[in-house]
Amino acid sequence: MVRFSVIVPMYNLGEYLQPMLDTLANQTENFELWLISDGSTDETFAHAQQFVRGIANWHAIEIAHSGISAARNTGLKHATGDLIGFVDGDDRLAPDFVQMLQAGFSQPNIMATAVGYRWWGVNQHHLPGWVLFDQQQMFGQVTQHGSAVGGYVWNKAFRRAAIGDLRFDESLHIAEDYWFTANFVAQNPGTYAFEPNVRYVKVARPNSTIHTADRRQEAQVFNRIHDLAKHLDHGHNHDRYD
C-alpha cells in the first residue's frame, strides 16, 4: 500500500487545472491520488480521467455538485493511505511537497505535518528548519489568520488514524478547512511538525469561493472554533530539529 494519499477537489477549473496536474506528476515521492470532480460542467472531469489513465493508485471520480467539503469527504471515503494530504485543484506544488510532508512523520508521536506556503506574493513563514509544536501551540497556529502554519488543509498532511470519524462540514461554504483543522488539533494531543520553506503556492482564481462566499458564515465558524479551546491540554513544549 502507498503510504500517502492526496485528495484534490475540483470544480470547473478550466485552464487552471493542467498546471496543478503537472506539479502532481513531477512529485519525487510515490503517492495515491484521488481527483474528485464536484459535478463540473466543463472539461475538468474528462481532463482528470485522461491524466490518471494507466497509472496505478491514481483515480478520478465524479460526484453530483455538492460543494468542496463533499468532494473532500468523498476522497476520505476512498483513500487508503495512512497519511492524508489535501490539495486544491488550481494551486501549485514544489516537486518535494509530498516527500517533505511525509518526512515530518519520522519524529515520534507526530499527528500532522505542514509546509510553508505563498499566497498573494508573500511567503508566510519566519522560522528556519523544522519546528515542532505541541497541541496548544498548533491550535493557536491553525486558528489565526496569517499565521505561519495557517488553518488551511492544503499545506498539510494528517495521520489517517488520528482523523478517525472527523469529516468536513458540508453545510459550510467558507472556512470549512479551518473548522476541520481546528477540530483535528483539538481532538489529537501530540506533536505537530512544520517546515516553513515554501512548497505550496496558492493561486488567486477570480471566481473561487474565497471571493464569492458569505463572510458572515466565516465569522460564525470562528466563534465555534474558539469554543474548542477548552478541550486542549495546557502544555508549552516548543522544539526544533534539523
Long-range contacts (C-beta under 8 A, 24 or more apart in sequence): 1-80, 1-81, 1-82, 2-30, 2-31, 2-32, 2-57, 2-80, 2-81, 3-81, 3-82, 3-83, 3-102, 4-29, 4-30, 4-31, 4-32, 4-81, 4-83, 4-84, 4-85, 4-98, 4-101, 4-102, 4-157, 5-31, 5-32, 5-33, 5-34, 5-75, 5-79, 5-80, 5-81, 5-83, 5-84, 5-85, 5-160, 6-31, 6-32, 6-33, 6-34, 6-85, 6-86, 6-87, 6-98, 7-34, 7-36, 7-72, 7-75, 7-76, 7-79, 7-84, 7-85, 7-86, 7-87, 8-33, 8-34, 8-35, 8-36, 8-75, 8-86, 8-87, 8-88, 8-89, 9-36, 9-38, 9-68, 9-71, 9-72, 9-75, 9-86, 9-88, 9-89, 10-35, 10-36, 10-37, 10-38, 10-40, 10-44, 10-45, 10-48, 10-71, 10-89, 11-37, 11-38, 11-39, 11-40, 11-44, 11-65, 11-68, 11-71, 11-89, 12-40, 12-41, 12-42, 12-44, 13-40, 13-42, 13-44, 13-89, 13-90, 14-42, 14-43, 14-44, 16-89, 16-90, 16-203, 16-205, 17-44, 17-47, 17-48, 17-89, 17-90, 18-47, 19-92, 20-87, 20-88, 20-89, 20-90, 20-91, 20-92, 20-93, 21-47, 21-48, 21-51, 23-92, 23-93, 23-94, 23-95, 23-97, 24-87, 24-93, 25-51, 26-95, 27-93, 27-95, 27-96, 27-97, 27-98, 27-99, 28-95, 28-96, 28-98, 28-99, 29-96, 29-98, 29-99, 29-102, 30-57, 31-57, 31-81, 31-85, 31-98, 32-57, 32-58, 32-59, 32-79, 32-80, 32-81, 33-57, 33-58, 33-59, 34-59, 34-61, 34-74, 34-75, 34-78, 34-79, 35-59, 35-60, 35-61, 35-89, 36-60, 36-61, 36-63, 36-71, 36-72, 36-74, 36-75, 37-61, 37-62, 37-63, 37-71, 38-63, 38-65, 38-66, 38-67, 38-68, 38-70, 38-71, 39-63, 39-64, 39-65, 39-66, 44-89, 66-170, 67-170, 67-173, 68-168, 68-176, 68-209, 69-167, 69-168, 69-169, 69-170, 69-172, 69-176, 70-168, 70-170, 72-153, 72-168, 73-167, 73-168, 73-170, 76-163, 76-167, 79-160, 81-160, 82-159, 82-160, 82-161, 83-157, 83-158, 83-159, 83-160, 84-157, 84-158, 84-159, 84-160, 84-163, 85-156, 85-157, 85-158, 86-153, 86-154, 86-156, 86-177, 87-154, 87-200, 88-154, 88-202, 90-203, 90-205, 90-208, 91-154, 91-200, 91-201, 91-202, 91-203, 92-200, 92-201, 92-203, 93-199, 93-200, 93-201, 94-198, 94-199, 94-200, 96-199, 97-199, 97-200, 100-195, 100-199, 101-156, 101-157, 102-157, 104-130, 104-157, 104-193, 104-194, 104-195, 105-157, 105-159, 105-193, 107-132, 107-191, 107-193, 107-241, 108-191, 109-190, 109-191, 110-159, 110-190, 110-191, 110-192, 110-193, 111-135, 111-158, 111-159, 111-162, 111-184, 111-185, 111-188, 111-190, 111-191, 111-192, 112-138, 112-156, 112-157, 112-158, 112-159, 112-162, 112-184, 112-185, 112-188, 112-192, 112-193, 113-156, 113-157, 113-192, 113-193, 113-194, 113-195, 114-149, 114-150, 114-155, 114-156, 114-157, 114-192, 114-193, 114-194, 114-195, 115-155, 115-156, 115-194, 115-195, 115-196, 115-197, 115-198, 115-199, 115-200, 116-148, 116-155, 116-195, 116-196, 116-197, 116-198, 116-199, 116-200, 117-150, 117-152, 117-154, 117-155, 117-198, 117-199, 117-200, 117-201, 117-202, 118-198, 118-200, 118-201, 118-202, 119-201, 119-202, 119-204, 120-202, 120-204, 123-198, 124-148, 124-150, 125-196, 125-197, 125-198, 126-196, 127-194, 127-196, 127-240, 128-196, 129-195, 129-196, 129-240, 129-241, 129-242, 130-193, 130-194, 130-195, 130-240, 130-241, 130-242, 131-193, 131-194, 131-195, 131-196, 131-238, 131-239, 131-240, 132-191, 132-192, 132-193, 132-194, 132-237, 132-238, 132-239, 132-240, 132-241, 133-191, 133-192, 133-193, 133-194, 133-238, 134-191, 134-192, 134-233, 134-235, 134-236, 134-237, 134-238, 135-185, 135-188, 135-189, 135-190, 135-192, 135-232, 135-233, 135-235, 136-232, 136-233, 136-234, 136-235, 136-236, 137-192, 137-236, 137-237, 137-238, 138-185, 138-192, 139-182, 139-185, 139-186, 139-228, 139-229, 139-232, 141-194, 142-178, 142-181, 142-182, 142-185, 143-178, 143-182, 143-222, 143-225, 143-226, 148-194, 148-196, 149-192, 149-194, 151-177, 151-178, 151-181, 151-182, 152-177, 152-178, 152-181, 153-177, 153-180, 153-181, 154-200, 154-202, 155-199, 155-200, 156-181, 158-184, 159-188, 162-187, 162-188, 162-190, 172-217, 172-221, 173-209, 173-213, 173-214, 173-217, 174-209, 174-210, 174-213, 174-214, 174-215, 174-217, 174-218, 174-221, 175-217, 175-218, 175-221, 175-222, 176-221, 178-221, 178-222, 178-225, 179-221, 179-224, 179-225, 182-225, 182-228, 183-228, 186-228, 186-229, 186-231, 186-232, 187-231, 189-233, 191-237
